[in-house]
Amino acid sequence: MRTRDPESKRQQLFEAALTEFAQYGAAGARIDRLARRAGISAGLVYAFYDGKDQLFDAVFDQIAALTISAVPVDADHLPQYAARLYDAGLGHPQVVRFMTWYQLERGESAQRAAVTAAMADKVAAIKDAQKRGTVTAAIPAAQILALVLTIANMWNQSGEELLTLVPAGKRRKVIIDAVARLTAP
């Protein structure tokens, strides 16, 4: 006798949705194809979510929550934080691709409560590090965060022509060195 396990089905759906959205974006994704990937019926997708857009946002929210918890900011060690973000992107290229689609399709409207709160916490942590003198105060904390995030993700979101400029084995060190110079007090 089979038992119902809605959380298992929801996880299967999340993984299938991540794959589908990473490949096609929200506009190109199809619920029937996504349901087949998950091994569930299309009707069950609608039992969990009102539609594709709500599922797309839910995948974003789950990725954000996982990233925030897996790679917490360490404002006193921003170069290492940037390296851990880079490593996370390398380890999960599908997530990087999904996030690119999310930004393309949601653009400026991509503001999500969890991410907004996490960014505010990171800025506050950097301000605190600036007050303690472990991070430069010459650049506003929000700008430092934006630059650190951009540097951490630059190799994971680049075209082939940029990737050829620095060998893969040296990219992590380039990130650490750049963020160290940027944030040095």
C-alpha positions as CSV (number, residue, x, y, z in Angstrom):
1,M,0.0,0.0,0.0
2,R,1.4,3.4,-1.0
3,T,1.3,6.2,1.4
4,R,0.9,9.8,0.4
5,D,3.9,12.0,1.0
6,P,3.0,15.6,-0.1
7,E,6.4,16.9,1.0
8,S,8.2,14.4,-1.1
9,K,6.0,15.3,-4.1
10,R,6.6,19.0,-3.4
11,Q,10.4,18.4,-3.4
12,Q,10.2,16.4,-6.7
13,L,8.2,19.3,-8.1
14,F,10.8,21.8,-7.0
15,E,13.6,19.9,-8.6
16,A,11.7,19.4,-11.8
17,A,10.7,23.0,-11.8
18,L,14.2,24.2,-11.3
19,T,15.4,22.1,-14.2
20,E,12.5,23.2,-16.5
21,F,12.8,26.9,-15.6
22,A,16.6,26.8,-15.9
23,Q,16.3,25.4,-19.3
24,Y,13.4,27.4,-20.7
25,G,12.6,30.3,-18.3
26,A,9.0,30.9,-17.1
27,A,7.8,31.9,-20.6
28,G,9.1,28.7,-22.3
29,A,8.4,26.3,-19.5
30,R,5.4,24.0,-19.8
31,I,3.5,22.5,-16.9
32,D,2.9,19.2,-18.6
33,R,6.6,18.7,-19.3
34,L,7.5,19.9,-15.8
35,A,5.0,17.4,-14.3
36,R,6.5,14.6,-16.3
37,R,9.9,15.5,-15.1
38,A,8.6,15.3,-11.5
39,G,6.7,12.1,-12.1
40,I,3.5,13.7,-11.0
41,S,0.3,14.7,-12.8
42,A,-0.2,18.2,-14.1
43,G,-3.2,18.4,-11.9
44,L,-1.1,17.9,-8.8
45,V,1.1,20.9,-9.9
46,Y,-2.0,23.0,-9.7
47,A,-2.9,21.5,-6.3
48,F,0.4,23.0,-5.0
49,Y,0.5,26.2,-7.0
50,D,-2.0,28.4,-8.8
51,G,0.1,28.3,-12.0
52,K,3.5,28.5,-13.6
53,D,4.2,32.1,-12.4
54,Q,3.5,31.3,-8.8
55,L,5.7,28.1,-9.1
56,F,8.5,30.2,-10.7
57,D,8.4,32.6,-7.8
58,A,8.3,29.7,-5.3
59,V,11.4,28.2,-6.8
60,F,13.1,31.6,-6.5
61,D,12.1,31.9,-2.9
62,Q,13.4,28.4,-2.1
63,I,16.7,29.0,-3.8
64,A,17.1,32.3,-2.0
65,A,16.4,30.7,1.4
66,L,18.8,27.9,0.7
67,T,21.6,30.3,-0.5
68,I,21.1,32.6,2.5
69,S,21.4,29.8,4.9
70,A,24.2,27.9,3.1
71,V,26.4,30.9,2.4
72,P,25.9,33.4,5.3
73,V,27.6,36.7,5.1
74,D,30.7,37.2,7.1
75,A,31.3,40.9,6.9
76,D,34.7,40.6,8.6
77,H,35.9,38.2,5.9
78,L,34.2,39.4,2.7
79,P,36.9,37.9,0.4
80,Q,36.1,34.4,1.7
81,Y,32.4,35.1,1.6
82,A,32.7,36.0,-2.1
83,A,34.7,32.8,-2.7
84,R,32.0,30.7,-1.0
85,L,29.4,32.4,-3.2
86,Y,31.5,31.6,-6.3
87,D,31.9,28.0,-5.2
88,A,28.1,27.7,-4.6
89,G,27.5,28.9,-8.2
90,L,30.0,26.4,-9.6
91,G,28.4,23.6,-7.7
92,H,24.9,24.5,-8.8
93,P,25.1,25.8,-12.4
94,Q,21.4,25.1,-12.9
95,V,20.6,27.6,-10.1
96,V,22.8,30.3,-11.7
97,R,20.9,29.7,-15.0
98,F,17.6,29.9,-13.2
99,M,18.6,33.1,-11.5
100,T,19.5,34.6,-14.9
101,W,16.1,33.7,-16.3
102,Y,14.5,35.1,-13.2
103,Q,16.2,38.4,-13.5
104,L,15.5,38.6,-17.3
105,E,11.8,37.8,-16.8
106,R,11.1,39.6,-13.6
107,G,13.6,42.5,-14.0
108,E,13.0,45.3,-11.6
109,S,9.9,43.6,-10.2
110,A,12.1,40.8,-8.9
111,Q,12.1,42.3,-5.4
112,R,11.1,39.4,-3.0
113,A,10.6,39.9,0.7
114,A,13.2,37.3,1.8
115,V,15.9,38.6,-0.4
116,T,15.2,42.3,0.5
117,A,15.4,41.4,4.2
118,A,18.6,39.4,3.6
119,M,20.2,42.2,1.7
120,A,19.3,44.7,4.5
121,D,20.9,42.3,7.0
122,K,24.1,42.0,4.9
123,V,24.3,45.8,4.5
124,A,23.9,46.2,8.3
125,A,26.6,43.6,8.9
126,I,29.0,45.5,6.6
127,K,28.2,48.8,8.3
128,D,29.0,47.1,11.6
129,A,32.3,45.8,10.2
130,Q,33.1,49.3,8.9
131,K,32.5,50.8,12.4
132,R,34.9,48.2,13.8
133,G,37.5,49.1,11.2
134,T,37.6,45.6,9.5
135,V,36.1,46.9,6.2
136,T,36.8,50.2,4.5
137,A,34.4,53.1,5.3
138,A,35.4,54.9,2.1
139,I,32.6,53.1,0.2
140,P,29.0,52.9,1.4
141,A,28.1,49.5,2.8
142,A,25.4,48.9,0.2
143,Q,27.8,49.6,-2.6
144,I,30.3,47.2,-1.2
145,L,27.7,44.5,-1.0
146,A,26.7,45.1,-4.6
147,L,30.3,45.0,-5.8
148,V,31.1,41.9,-3.7
149,L,28.1,40.0,-5.1
150,T,28.9,41.0,-8.6
151,I,32.5,40.0,-8.3
152,A,31.6,36.7,-6.7
153,N,29.2,35.8,-9.5
154,M,31.0,37.3,-12.5
155,W,32.6,34.0,-13.7
156,N,29.4,32.1,-13.3
157,Q,27.4,34.5,-15.4
158,S,29.9,35.3,-18.1
159,G,30.1,34.6,-21.8
160,E,32.8,32.3,-23.1
161,E,34.9,35.2,-24.3
162,L,35.3,36.5,-20.7
163,L,36.0,33.0,-19.4
164,T,38.9,32.6,-21.7
165,L,40.7,35.6,-20.1
166,V,41.4,33.8,-16.8
167,P,41.9,30.1,-16.4
168,A,39.3,28.3,-14.3
169,G,41.9,27.3,-11.7
170,K,42.8,31.0,-11.0
171,R,39.3,32.5,-10.9
172,R,38.6,31.9,-7.2
173,K,41.9,33.6,-6.3
174,V,41.1,36.6,-8.5
175,I,37.8,36.9,-6.7
176,I,39.4,36.8,-3.3
177,D,42.2,39.2,-4.2
178,A,39.7,41.7,-5.8
179,V,37.4,41.7,-2.9
180,A,40.3,42.0,-0.4
181,R,41.6,45.1,-2.2
182,L,38.1,46.5,-2.5
183,T,37.2,46.1,1.2
184,A,40.6,46.6,2.9
185,P,40.4,49.3,5.6
